[in-house]
Amino acid sequence: QVQLVESGGGLVQPGGSLRLSCEASRNIFVSDSMGWYLQAPGKERELVAGITRHGSTNYADSVRGRFTIARDIAKNMVYLQMNSLKPEDTAVYYCNYPVVVGRGSTNWGQGTKDTVSS
């Protein structure tokens, strides 16, 4: 129903920053919440940051204080500002709707890959 396209990933040195973008084909908040997920090599996807249409946010302990999620409803976009990046942040990052992911019936986009390495 809604196409999501992630962008902004790349190669960055430890301590550097990246800003990821998630653009929806229409109103990005068709659900109450939008989230960013990461999938590290050999592991399942994990929710690291979420935001509601009203701006309430939550973060996984591993990224709290370093990552910031934000949304621009008018632009149908959600962002993930990642600062103080660590090698363990290396992963493919996806955006999706937590309520749908929780139901176990969702489609995933291509994601955007972040590689944190010296």
N, C-alpha and C positions, 0 to 999 in steps of 0.2 A: 504493500500500500504506500509506503514511504521509502524512497531510496535515500540511503545515507552514504556519503562519500567522505572518507577521511583523508587528510593531507597534512603536510608540515613535518613529517619525519625526515630523518637523515642521520648523518654521522656527526657526532659532537664529542668533544673532549670532556673528561670528568670535570665537574664543576661548572660546566657550561649550561646553556639554556636552549630550549626549543618551545615553540608554540604550535600545538596541534589544532586543527580545525575540523569540525564535522558539519557538513552542509546537507540539509534535507531538501528533498524535491518540493515539499510544501511545509506547512506549519510543523516545525520540529517538535512541538509539544502536543502531539496528538495523544500522548500519554502524559500523566502528571509529572513524570521524571525522565531525565536523560542521564546516561552515565558513560563514563570512559572505562574500558576494560583493557587489560594487558594480557598477552599470552607470551610467556617466556618459553624458550626452547624446551621441549619435552614436558611442558606443563599445560594444565587447563587454563582457560580464560578466567581472569579474576577481576572483579570490580574494584577499581581504585579510587574513583571519584564520582559523585552523583550530584545532580542539581534538579530542583523542582522548577516548575514554571514561575513560581513566585520568588525564586532566588535562594531558597534554602539549600545548603550544601552539606555534604559529608565526605569523609576521606578515609581510606585505609590507613592504618598506622604507619605503614611503610613509606607513605608519601606525604603525610600530614606535615604542614610547615614548609614543604618544598614545592608542592603542586597546588595550583589554583584552577578551579573550574569556573567558567562563566558562560553566560548565554546572551545572545542578541536575538530576541524573538522576531523583531522586524526583519532581520536578515536570514532567519531560519538557520541559525548557526549556534553551535556550542563549541567552546574553546577549552583547551587544557594548556595552561602555562606551566612549564616544567623548568624549575630552577635547581641549581646545585645537583646536577645530574650525576648519578653514580653508575659504575659499570653494571651493577645488578638491575638497573632500570632498563637495560637492553631487552627489547621485546617488540612484538607487533601490537600496536594499539588500535582498538576498535571503539566506535561509539554504538550504542544501542539503548533500548528501553528496558530498564530493570524489571518492570512488571511483566514484560513479554519474555525476557530471558528466564525469569523465575518460573514461568509456565512450561518452559522447556520446548517452546515452539517459536523459534525465531530464525531469521536469516541473518547471516553475517556478511559484511562487505569485505573488500580486500584488505582493509586496515592500512596503517602506515607504520613502517618499521623505523624504530629508533635504535641506533647503535651507539653506545657510550664507550669509547675506547680512546686510549692515548696513542 
